[in-house]
Amino acid sequence: MTMRFEQILAEGVAQCSYLLGDTGSGTAAVVDPRPDCEIYIERAKALGLTITHVFETHIHADFLSGARELVARLDGAPALCVSVEGDAEYDFPHTGIRDADSFKFGKLRLEVRHTPGHTPEHVSFLLFEEDRDDPWGVLSGDAFFVDSVGRPDLLGDDKTDELTEALFRTTQEFYMALPEGVIVYPCHGAGSACGPDIGDRMSTTIGYEKAHNKYVQITDLESFKAEMTQDAPPVPTHYPRLKKVNAAGPEIMHGLPRCVGKTPDAFEALLEAGDVELLDVRDMFAFGGGFIKGALNIGLQPELSVWAGWLLDPEAPIALVTETDEQAAEAVQLLWRVGYTRFAGYLAGGIGAWREGGRPLEHIHQLTVQELQKSDVLPLDVRKNEEWQSGHIPKARHAFLGTLEGELDQLDRDADYATYCQSGFRASIAASLLHRAGFSQITNVPGSFGAWQAQGYPVET
């Protein structure tokens, strides 16, 4: 008889979900599942566990909830448990949970605590061993992170002040009152925009956070408000949309959303008909060497989820271009995590099939940092504001990638721009976005600011 506890990371969105249970009872729960939920079913089966409950800490904004998908994949057997604190409402069948509710999985006990602030309905889950009064862990959702706390501004300005006060109370009266040895397991790690400056570690302890987390060390409400306002990162465009989708109940797909291969002729007809979002997921060098006009380039890395959420039209079916047919399923999985379920199809045979048919291709030149350093091209820095402020290429202009499309009228269409970020991944997205918008004199800088620094070239702050 063994207690089982597994943290499962969805990279890119930096989202942590949890499988926990007890082999003695054979029962288990999943907390905050992602939509591509086969991993929980496989792990439970490997451990000899049956998933009897699926829990959500809150109505998520940054990724598509997989709770309904997981329950459906298990023939509706698990209870789908969501918080009804804060007058939360849902448009799908569920089991409402409240503060102090308790659930047992063999020798593991899970207790609900209402921890508002990130959202009004937010709950955390204390973890206990059988017949012990002190918790050994807490699933903190988006209320509390490594080196950080959840952001309270996702429901709009009219709710931010109220939620900031609630978050302050949650931090001081609940989290800081826990024993210092309690292990904190958050819903997100570094890279998520659900909190400011989330740390790199995947878990922490109450004691460690007391010593090092600047947000818990602020014991004055007004100072806490000021710090949260100052440190809040930009709100990604898909957050408000996914908040509504997750409250209404995401569509159950019964597996990966459907995306079928299209011959080059059929794919070209799709594009000519319009009303599709053309997405090329090849790497920056392959994309720059030849791509279909109008394509947005977001490379097939975990970060595809995040930037697709920022930049893709949620109403338009996605037409995918890959290097190989096998990559289509991986791209669909990453896109599904941020709510994209409508696909016009993928280009069967990859870009090679398009090229071999003699169809036209566009190009974006790749400019090395050595060439950039000697040229009169205007560097365009598309990194986050704090990255820009910490150091940038001299004479560069700054335009954050997430909001770039809405600020194109502020750029000079006659200028020669060289897009750069930290490594080149975001820069290639920006270059493709500018090219799609009709900017003709665009180059991309592989290696970008990291390569610039590595060469010892001058930096402005």
N, C-alpha and C positions, 0 to 999 in steps of 0.2 A: 504494500500500500504506500503510494508515493504521491505527494503533492506535485503537480506540474504547473509550471508558469513559463510562458514564452512571450517575448516581445518580438513583434514582426514589423519591420520597417519597410515602408513604401518610399523609396528614394525619389528625389525630385521634389515631390510635395512634402518630403521630410515628415511623413505621418506615421505614427506608431499605433499599432493595434495590439491586442493582447488575447492570448488563449490561456485560460487557467482552469484547473480542475483537480481531480483526485482519482487515482487509479483504483482505490478501494471501492468507491461508489460507482466509478465508471462514468461520472457526469462531469460536464465542463461548460464553461461560458466563454463567449467571445465579446470583447469590448471594443467599440468603435471600428468595426470592420470596413475595409475598402471594398469597392464593387467587384473587383476581380478576386472573388472569395474562395476559389478552389484551394488555396493554400491552407485555410483553416480546416476544411474538410479532410484534406490529406494528412495534416499534422494530427488531428484528433484521431483519425483512423490508425495512424502509426503508433499512437500512444494508447490505443484501446479505450478511447473516450467517446462518449456520445454528447454532442452539443445540445444542451437542454434550454439554454437561455442566450439571448443576444441583447447586449446592453449598449446604450448610447449615453455619453456624458452630457451631450447637448446637441442642438441643431447646428450642424457643421456648415461653415461657409467656404472653406478652402478646398474641400474635396467632396466628391459624390459619395454619400453614405451607401455602404454595402449591406446594411442591416436587412432590408427587405429582400435583396437578392439572395443573401445567405439563407434566410428562413425559407424562401421559396425553393432553393436548391435542396433543402432538407425536408421537402414535402410539407412544409408548414408546421413541423413538429415543435421547434423551439419557440419559447415565449419571446416576443419582441418587446423589450422593456425600455421605455423612454420616460424622461422626466416630465411631469405635469406641474412642477413648481412654476411660479411666476406666471400662472395662467396660460402655459404653453398649450397650443392646439396643433393637431395633426390631422391630415386628411387620409389616413390609412389605419387599418386595424392595429391596435397596440395594447400593451399592458402598461398602465400608468404607474410610475414609481415616485415616491416622495421621501423626504428626509426621514432617516431612522429606519427605513425598510431594510430587512435583512434576508439574505439568501445563503443557503448552505450547499456546498459541493463536497461531500465527504467531510474531511477534516478542515476544509477551507471555508471560512465564513466571509461574506462580502456584505458590507453595510453602506447604505446610501447616506451621503451628507450633501445638503443643499449649499452650493458654493457660488452664488451669483457674482456677476461683475463682468466677465467676458460676455455672457448673455444672461438674461433674467432667469432662465430655467436651469442653468448649469448645475450639474451635480458631480461630486467626486466619490470614489469608492474606496473605503477603508478595507484593508485585507487583514484577517485575523486567523491565527491557528485555533483549532477547536478548544473551547473552554478557557481561552486566555483573554484577558481584558485589554491588553495593550496591542495595538496594531503593529504589524511588521512592515507594512507597505501601504501606499496610497496611489490609486490611479487618478492622476490629477487633471486629466483632460486638457482643456486650454485655460484652466484657472491659474496654473502654477507651472513654471518651466525651470530648466537648468539655467541659472543666472538671470532669470527673467520672470515675468508674470504675463498673463493674457492681456490682450489689448481690449479696451472697453468702448471703442468708437465705431464698431461695425454696424450698429443699428441706426446711425445718423446722429447729427448734432443735437437733436432734441432729447436724445436718450444718453448721450455721452457723460454728462455730469452726474446723473443718477447712477449709472453703471460704474463710473470711476469710484464713487463713494462705496458702492457695494463691493467692488474689487478690493478696496483698501481694507474693509472690514473682513472680507474673506481671508486676505493675506495675514492680517494681524491677529484676528480672533480665532481663526480656524487653523491655518497652516503653522503659524508661529507658536500655537499652543500644543502642537503634537510633540511627542517625545523626539529628541534629537536623532535617535537611531533609526527612525522610520525612513524607509527607502521610498523615494518619489519617482514614479513612472509616468512621464507626461505623454500627451497625445502628439507632440511635435518636437523635433530636434532642430539643430541649426539649419538655416536656410528657409524656414517657414516665416511668413509675414504675419502669423497669428500672435506674435509678441515681439517686442523690441530686443534685438541683440541676444537671441537665444543661444546658449552655450553649446559646445561641440559634444559634450558627454551625453549618453543615452539615458542616464538615470543619475540621481543624486540623493543626498540625505537632507533631512531638515536641519541637522547640525551644520552641515557644510554650507547650506544656503544662508543660515543665520550669520555665518562668518564672512561670506563672499558676495551675496546677492544684494546689489545696491538698492533694489526696490523694497525689499523687506526691511532694510535698515532705515528707511524713511518712516518715522512714526508720527509725522504731522500730516494731516489730510491735505492741506493746501500745498505743501511741498510735494506730496505724492502726485497731486493733480498736475502740477507744473512739470514734473519730470516725465509723466506719461504723455503729456501733450508735446513736449519737446522731442521725445524719442520715438514717437509713433511713425513707422514706415508707411509709405503710400499704400492705400487700400487697392489691391488688385481688382480689376474690372469684373472678374467672374465671381467675386465673393457675394455681392448682393443677389445675384442670380441664383447661385447654388443654395443660398440660405432659403430662398423660396421653394426651390425644387425639393430640398431635403425635408422641409416641413410638409409639403404636399404629398411626398412619397415618390422617389425615383421610379421610373418605369422598370419593371422586372424584365430582364433580357434573357434569362436562362442560359447564361454563357456570354462569350464575347459578342458585342454588337456585330451585326452582319455587314461585311464589307467584301464584295465579290470582285474578282479580277475582270478587267475590261480590255479588249483588244485595243491597239492604238487607234483604229478607226472609231470604235465606240467611245473611247476616252476623249478623242478630239471632238466628237459630236457633243459630249457632255459639256465640254468647255465652251463650245460655240453657242450652246443653248443658254448659257449663263446661269446665275443663281446658285453657283457652287463656290466653295472655298478651296482654291488650289494650294495644297500643302506639300512641299518637297522636303523629305526628312533625311536627305543625304548629308554628308559632312561638307564643310565649307569649301574645300578644294574641289570636290566632285561637283558641287552645285555651281561654283563660280566658273568652272570649265564649260558648262553648258546646261541650261535649264529652260523649261517652258515659260514663255512670256506670261507674267502675272502671278508667278509662284511666290509664295512666302517660304523662306527656308528656315526651318527649326530642326536642327540635327537630332538624330535618333539617339538621344541620351535621356536619362531620367528627367532632366530639366525641361524636356519637351512638354510635360504636363503643365508646368508653371507658366511657360510663355505662351502656350496655346490658350490657356485660360485668360491671360492678359489680352491676347491679340486676335483670336479667331472669332468670327461672327457666329454666335450660337444658333442662329436661325438658318444658316446655309449648310446644306450637306457638304461633307468634306470629300474632295477628290485627291487621293494620295498618290504621290510619286516616291518610289523607293529605288534602291540599287538592285535588290532582289525581291522576288515574290515572298520569300520567308519573312522579310522584315515587316510586311503589312500587318500581321497579327500583333507583333510587338508594339507597333505604332498605335494600333487601335486600343490596345490595353492601356497605354499611357494616356491616351486622349479620353478614354472612358473614365479614368480617375478624376477628371475635372468636368465631367458631365456631357461629353460629346458622344452621342449615340447614333447620329445620322450620318451615313457614309454613302456617297454617290458611287464609290468603287475605287479600286486602285489600278494603276497602269500595269497590266500583266506583262511580265518580261522586263519590268523596270525601265529606266531611262534608255537602256540599250535598245529596246524594241522601238522606242520613239526615234532614236537616232538612226537606226538601221533602215527605217522607213523613209529617210530623207526629209524629215519634218524640221521646221526651223527651230533654232536654239538661240537663246540670249546668253550673254556672258558678263561676268563681273570680275575685273582684274584683281589679283591678290598682290598687295603692296607690302614688301618686307619693311621692317623698322629701319633698316639701313637706307632703303629707298625713300622712306617717309622723311627721315632725318635730313636728307639732302634736297627734298622737293619743296615746292611752294603750295602743295595741296593742304587744304584746311582740315586738320584733325577734328573729328566729331566724336566726342566721348559720350557713350550711351549707358554708362554705369549709373549706379545709385548715387544720390547726392553725397552721402558720407564717403563713398569711394572717391568721388571727384574732389571733395574738399581735402582728403588726406594726401593727394598728390595727382597731378595730371601732366600731360604733354604740353609744353609751352605753346601759346597761341591757339590752343584748342577751344572749341565751343562745346558746351555741355547741353545734352538733351536726353533725359532718361528714357530708356527704351519703352517702358510700360506706357508712357504718355506721348511718345514720339508722333504717332499717327495723328493725334489731335492737335499737334503743334507744327505741322508741316508748313503752314502759311507763314511761319516765322523764319523759315530757312530760305536762303537765296538759291533759286533754281538754276542760276547761271554759275554758281560756285562749284569748284572741284572739292568733293568731300571724301575723306578717308575715314571710314567708321572704325572705331576701336572700343574694346572693353578691357577685361582683364586677361582673357585668354584667346579671344577671337570668336567664341561661340555666339555671344549676344551681338557682336559686331556684324556677323554674317546675317543674323535675323534683321538687323537694322538696315544693312545694305540692300537686302532683298525687298524690304518694305519701301525704301526710298525708290528703288528701281520700279517697283510696281506702281508707285505714285507718279511716275514720269520723270524723275530725276535721272538725267542721262550720264552725268560725270561722277560716277560713284566707284570707289575702290574699297576693298576690305583689307584689314591689317591682321594677318594670322599671328598668333602669339601676343599681339596687342600690347597693353601696358606692361604685362609681365616680361615680354621680350624686350621692350624699351628699357625697362629697369635693368634687366640682365646685361645689356650692352653698356650700362653706365651713362646713358644719355641724360641730359638735364631734365629736372622735374620741377614744376611749379606747385605751390600749395596756396 
